[in-house]
C-alpha cells in the first residue's frame, strides 16, 4: 500500500471475522487509508456489537442498507482515488466489480499487510496458557 491516504477501504464483516486482531487491522489500515469501514448484510446491532467488542472505530458502516447500496453510497460520499473492498469469496468479488470497487481477498490482504488470520492465531500457543498452573483442576 502506498501510504498516500487516498483510499477508502471497506471490509465485509465476514472478512474481519477471519482476522485474528480486527481492531489492530483497522488501526493499521488507517495509516494508509483515508476512510475505513464495514459493509455487511447483517443487522446493524451485529456490526455494532462486533466493532465495539474489537474496539473498532469505523468511518462508515452499511446500516440497514444492502451491501451493494452501501458500496454505492460510500463510493459517492467518500471521494478518494481508490475504493477497495476486502471480502472472502467470489460473491464479494462480483459485488465489488458491479459497483466499480477494487476487490481484495482477505487472505491476500492479510499476507500483504502482515495481518494474522484467526486460523493462524489458533495454531500459536496462547500467552495466557503459560500463566496457568499445571496442578490446577
Buried (B, 14 or more C-beta within 10 A) or exposed (E): BEEEBEBBBBBBBBBBBBBBBBBBBBBBBBEBBBBBBBBBBBEEEEBBEBBEEBEBEBBBBBEEBEBBBBBBBBBEEBEBEBBBBBBBEEEBBEBBEEBEBEBBBBBEBBEEBEBBBBEEEEEEEEEEEEEEEEEEE
